[in-house]
Amino acid sequence: GELFLQCMLKKRNTEFIIANRTFSRASELAEKYCGRAVELCAIQDYLHLCDLVVTATASKEHLINREMAEQAMILRKDNPQVYIDLSVPSNIAENVKEIANVLYYSVDDLKAVVNKNVARRRSAIDHSMEIILEVCQEYMDWLDIQNLTPTIISIKENMKNIHQAELEDFLRYNKI
């Protein structure tokens, strides 16, 4: 949960309502992250204020049930709301996702997103390797040309010398 708060701050999200098993810990986190601490037993009173609700506790019971989420949606006038449940076991009843304008993501949903992103990155690695190999080959070709440059200059110089010698011979023989 705290890592999530840190991430949200980096993304310039600065309004947090923080509930914890102990109010003192909620207050500590609220002070650290410029949020507002509330009692865990009072979360229903604040749900409607949150566009995003994240749970990350070790509670064995649901902290948010369908009725609580429905009540929040009524007070929100059906403005969309997102629930992210990082808890195992889950802290948000799964049937919350059946409510209109509510998006619900569990740890399993997030795993699927992570797996999809990993697969996408792996395919990007293959494509990146192709680009790297192509650029390496271009560099090696360029390097070969650079190694040939002194030889080409030497051949040009020899041809120039041969041309000059032939021209001098021609001129010498044509004077007679």
C-alpha positions as CSV (number, residue, x, y, z in Angstrom):
1,G,0.0,0.0,0.0
2,E,2.8,2.4,0.8
3,L,4.6,1.6,-2.4
4,F,1.3,2.5,-4.2
5,L,1.2,5.8,-2.4
6,Q,4.8,6.5,-3.4
7,C,4.0,5.7,-7.0
8,M,0.9,7.9,-7.0
9,L,2.9,10.8,-5.6
10,K,5.4,10.4,-8.4
11,K,2.5,10.6,-10.9
12,R,1.5,13.9,-9.2
13,N,-1.6,12.5,-7.5
14,T,-1.8,14.2,-4.2
15,E,-5.2,13.6,-2.6
16,F,-5.3,10.5,-0.5
17,I,-7.7,9.2,2.1
18,I,-5.9,6.6,4.1
19,A,-7.4,4.0,6.4
20,N,-5.4,1.4,8.3
21,R,-6.1,-1.3,11.0
22,T,-4.7,1.2,13.5
23,F,-5.6,4.9,13.2
24,S,-2.1,5.9,14.4
25,R,-0.6,4.1,11.3
26,A,-3.1,5.8,9.0
27,S,-2.2,9.1,10.6
28,E,1.5,8.5,10.1
29,L,1.0,7.6,6.4
30,A,-1.4,10.5,5.9
31,E,1.2,12.9,7.3
32,K,4.0,11.4,5.3
33,Y,2.0,11.4,2.0
34,C,-0.1,14.6,2.6
35,G,-3.3,12.6,2.9
36,R,-6.2,12.4,5.2
37,A,-6.4,9.6,7.8
38,V,-9.7,7.9,8.6
39,E,-10.8,5.1,10.8
40,L,-11.0,1.7,9.0
41,C,-14.5,1.2,10.3
42,A,-15.5,4.5,8.7
43,I,-14.4,3.8,5.1
44,Q,-18.0,3.5,3.9
45,D,-18.4,7.1,4.7
46,Y,-15.5,8.1,2.4
47,L,-15.8,5.6,-0.5
48,H,-17.9,8.0,-2.6
49,L,-15.2,10.6,-2.5
50,C,-12.6,8.3,-4.1
51,D,-12.1,7.8,-7.9
52,L,-9.7,5.0,-7.1
53,V,-9.9,2.7,-4.1
54,V,-6.9,0.5,-3.4
55,T,-6.8,-2.2,-0.7
56,A,-3.6,-3.9,0.5
57,T,-4.2,-5.6,3.9
58,A,-3.9,-9.0,5.4
59,S,-7.5,-9.0,6.5
60,K,-9.2,-12.3,6.0
61,E,-12.6,-10.6,5.4
62,H,-13.9,-8.3,2.7
63,L,-13.5,-4.7,3.8
64,I,-15.7,-3.5,0.9
65,N,-18.8,-5.3,-0.1
66,R,-21.2,-4.8,-3.0
67,E,-23.7,-2.8,-0.9
68,M,-21.0,-0.4,0.2
69,A,-19.8,0.1,-3.4
70,E,-23.4,0.5,-4.7
71,Q,-24.1,3.2,-2.0
72,A,-20.9,5.0,-3.0
73,M,-22.0,4.9,-6.7
74,I,-25.4,6.5,-5.8
75,L,-23.6,9.3,-3.9
76,R,-21.2,9.7,-6.9
77,K,-24.1,10.0,-9.2
78,D,-22.7,7.0,-11.2
79,N,-19.4,8.7,-11.9
80,P,-16.9,5.9,-12.7
81,Q,-14.9,4.4,-9.9
82,V,-12.0,2.0,-9.9
83,Y,-11.2,-0.7,-7.2
84,I,-7.8,-2.3,-7.1
85,D,-7.5,-5.2,-4.6
86,L,-3.8,-5.9,-3.9
87,S,-4.8,-8.2,-1.0
88,V,-4.5,-11.9,-0.6
89,P,-7.1,-13.0,0.3
90,S,-9.1,-10.3,-1.4
91,N,-10.5,-7.4,0.6
92,I,-13.1,-6.3,-1.9
93,A,-16.0,-8.5,-2.8
94,E,-15.6,-9.7,-6.4
95,N,-19.3,-9.0,-7.2
96,V,-18.4,-5.3,-7.0
97,K,-17.4,-5.5,-10.6
98,E,-21.0,-6.2,-11.6
99,I,-22.0,-2.6,-10.7
100,A,-22.3,-0.2,-13.6
101,N,-19.4,2.2,-14.0
102,V,-17.2,0.3,-11.6
103,L,-13.9,-1.3,-12.7
104,Y,-12.5,-3.9,-10.4
105,Y,-9.0,-5.4,-10.6
106,S,-7.8,-8.2,-8.3
107,V,-4.2,-9.5,-7.9
108,D,-5.1,-12.1,-10.6
109,D,-6.1,-9.4,-13.1
110,L,-2.9,-7.5,-12.4
111,K,-0.9,-10.7,-12.9
112,A,-2.5,-11.0,-16.3
113,V,-1.6,-7.4,-17.2
114,V,2.0,-8.0,-16.0
115,N,2.3,-11.2,-18.1
116,K,1.0,-9.3,-21.1
117,N,3.5,-6.5,-20.6
118,V,6.3,-9.0,-20.2
119,A,5.3,-10.8,-23.4
120,R,5.2,-7.4,-25.2
121,R,8.7,-6.5,-23.8
122,R,10.1,-9.9,-24.9
123,S,8.9,-9.3,-28.4
124,A,10.4,-5.9,-28.3
125,I,13.7,-7.5,-27.3
126,D,13.7,-9.6,-30.4
127,H,13.0,-6.6,-32.6
128,S,15.7,-4.6,-30.8
129,M,18.2,-7.4,-31.4
130,E,17.4,-7.3,-35.1
131,I,18.1,-3.6,-35.1
132,I,21.3,-4.1,-33.1
133,L,22.6,-6.8,-35.5
134,E,21.8,-4.6,-38.5
135,V,23.6,-1.6,-37.1
136,C,26.6,-3.9,-36.1
137,Q,26.8,-5.2,-39.7
138,E,26.7,-1.6,-41.0
139,Y,29.5,-0.7,-38.6
140,M,31.6,-3.7,-39.6
141,D,31.1,-2.8,-43.3
142,W,32.1,0.7,-42.6
143,L,35.1,-0.6,-40.6
144,D,36.2,-2.8,-43.5
145,I,36.0,0.2,-45.9
146,Q,38.1,2.2,-43.4
147,N,40.7,-0.6,-43.4
148,L,40.7,-0.5,-47.2
149,T,41.1,3.2,-47.5
150,P,45.0,3.2,-47.2
151,T,45.1,0.5,-49.9
152,I,42.8,2.4,-52.2
153,I,44.9,5.6,-51.7
154,S,48.1,3.6,-52.4
155,I,46.5,2.1,-55.6
156,K,45.5,5.6,-56.7
157,E,48.9,6.9,-56.0
158,N,50.5,4.1,-58.0
159,M,48.2,4.6,-60.9
160,K,49.0,8.3,-60.8
161,N,52.7,7.5,-60.9
162,I,52.3,5.0,-63.7
163,H,50.2,7.5,-65.7
164,Q,52.9,10.2,-65.1
165,A,55.7,7.8,-66.2
166,E,53.8,6.8,-69.3
167,L,53.1,10.4,-70.2
168,E,56.8,11.3,-69.8
169,D,57.8,8.3,-72.0
170,F,55.3,9.3,-74.6
171,L,56.5,12.9,-74.7
172,R,60.2,11.8,-74.8
173,Y,59.6,9.5,-77.8
174,N,57.5,11.9,-79.7
175,K,60.2,14.6,-79.6
176,I,62.6,12.6,-81.7
